Amino acid sequence: MTAFVLVAGSYTGGWVWGEVSDRLRESGAEAYPATLTGMGDRRHLAGPGTDLETHVEDLVRLLDDVAEPEVVLVGHCYGIHPVLGAAGRRPERIARVVYLDAGMPQDGVPALQLVPDPVVRDRLSGEDGGESADDWLLPPPAADEWQRWGSTAGLSEADLARLTRLAAPQPRGTLTQPLRLPEAATALPTTGVFCTANGASIAAAEAMVGFGDPRLKALVDPRVTFFELDTGHWPMLSAPDELAEVLLKAAAGEGYRLAATVREQPGHLRPFLMEVPERRRERIGRVDLYLPDGPAEAELPRPAVVFVHGGPVPPGIDPTPRDWPTFVGYGRYVAGLGAIGVTLDHRLHAVTDYPRAAEDLAEAVELVRADPRVDEDRIALWHLSAGGLLLADWLAAPPPWLRCVAASYPMLAPLPSWGLGGSRFRPAEAVRGAGRLPFVLTRVGRERPEVAATVEEFLTAAADCGAAVEVVDIPQGHHGFETRDHTDEARAAVERAARSVLGHLRG
């Protein structure tokens, strides 16, 4: 018989697993919802010395008391930290570790570093000037603050009220003590369960593995499987039946495997959907200029289109985005239409890097506008994927020389798990300041749900404020269609979007 040891995230306890435990037992498995020291109905046992090690020891004792020979350890959010610590001490008892909407903890890194919201992170560490770092108990979120820890999609008002009522203060040491990750824990079979409404997905994981990020090399091990749940960060409350089913399948070794994808050419390195003639390219620092063929001096200066990549893109990968077929293709294509195509490498290496990436983009635009071959008053910005968040500054206060903005399969609001909800990088809000700035939006019909939701949020806001948005639809298109969908439909969309952008530049 398989036994599940279920470990919840911050501020909660074993009570949060009630319905999931019932479903698992009804299916013939055993379930042990863990309530760690200081949490749930054991809150009175906490003291100033309660830390991550305390919670690891709690789980080791629980594992020693479980009679079943096979144990599946499930860690939700913060819970994955003590789970990994305990798994490393009793690896012979563990059949599988399940990461339930959890990050990938690293040795020597405290759980606090994986808290998505930077405001919350500073508050918990005492660096915001509010709570003192000497205060060893961290008060739980208020009812309207849970979304700072993750998407509350799928939770009813009663769920949120219960979550708030039963929440216990979190001992600070559990979040600030670095994890000591034994090698034995990293060698165990694992399953990742993504909650798509919180912004994570199998497709996103595949994309990151395809980038060649060495930190994710372990994800292609054939013993690593994945599932998705279409709900928010607390699936044990919002989707208990679906979660129980996924956990049973995970215990049986089922799930999606990424291993097959690494044997193929990564999607972002496949050929561009059009055969575009080579154009003269000049490289200036992190910026490339694609120039039209031999223009007479009288035809200068030319309008320019700046293409902005998404991410996060791991540092040190080769080739970098401006050498990917999509951006080479776009740069050449625009140059063939008589404008100057511009690509760049900005430093969006993590979701916390948006401010730095915005600075890189602003510097690149100024470099382009200062080039004598460029008409400084006729510039367009064309953003792709998660680079869409970098549109926010330009939409909020468009400069007069910005004649048009465009976006292809963009992210237009931060994903809940990214912790950027209070940041300025929210095009869905910034569009209210765009006035009549033309916006050409290429939308794909087979978009990832978490990204599609941000596009709909943006379009609703744009309609409310009368923004000038033109939508180019690719009903059968995928995210990153330029190297995935070599179809007449996709090529026609690129041609239409480019004609529209250049029309606004020349108009």
Salt bridges, closest charged atoms under 4 A:
GLU19 OE1 - ARG23 NH2 3.56
GLU30 OE2 - ARG25 NE 3.04
GLU53 OE1 - ARG89 NH2 2.75
ASP58 OD2 - ARG42 NH1 3.87
ASP58 OD1 - ARG61 NH2 2.79
ASP64 OD1 - ARG90 NE 2.90
ASP101 OD2 - HIS233 ND1 2.66
ASP117 OD2 - ARG148 NH1 2.68
GLU131 OE1 - ARG172 NH2 3.58
GLU145 OE2 - ARG123 NH1 3.91
ASP213 OD2 - ARG215 NH2 2.67
ASP221 OD1 - ARG223 NE 3.42
ASP241 OD1 - ARG23 NE 2.34
GLU245 OE2 - LYS249 NZ 3.33
GLU264 OE1 - ARG270 NH2 3.51
GLU282 OE2 - ARG280 NH1 3.29
GLU282 OE2 - ARG373 NH1 2.79
ASP288 OD2 - ARG281 NH1 3.32
ASP288 OD2 - ARG283 NH2 2.76
ASP288 OD1 - ARG322 NH1 2.94
ASP293 OD2 - ARG279 NH1 2.52
GLU299 OE1 - ARG302 NH2 2.67
ASP323 OD1 - ARG281 NH1 3.00
ASP323 OD1 - ARG283 NH2 2.99
ASP345 OD2 - ARG322 NE 2.85
ASP353 OD2 - ARG356 NH2 3.36
ASP360 OD1 - ARG286 NH2 2.97
ASP360 OD1 - ARG347 NH2 2.85
GLU366 OE2 - ARG369 NH1 3.65
ASP371 OD2 - ARG373 NH2 2.94
ASP375 OD2 - ARG378 NE 2.70
GLU376 OE1 - ARG369 NH2 3.99
ASP393 OD1 - ARG424 NE 2.84
GLU429 OE2 - ARG426 NE 3.02
GLU447 OE1 - HIS479 ND1 2.79
GLU450 OE2 - ARG448 NE 3.15
GLU456 OE2 - ARG443 NH1 3.31
GLU457 OE2 - ARG426 NH2 3.22
GLU470 OE2 - ARG496 NE 3.35
ASP473 OD1 - ARG443 NE 2.68
ASP485 OD1 - HIS478 ND1 2.97
ASP488 OD1 - ARG491 NH2 2.94
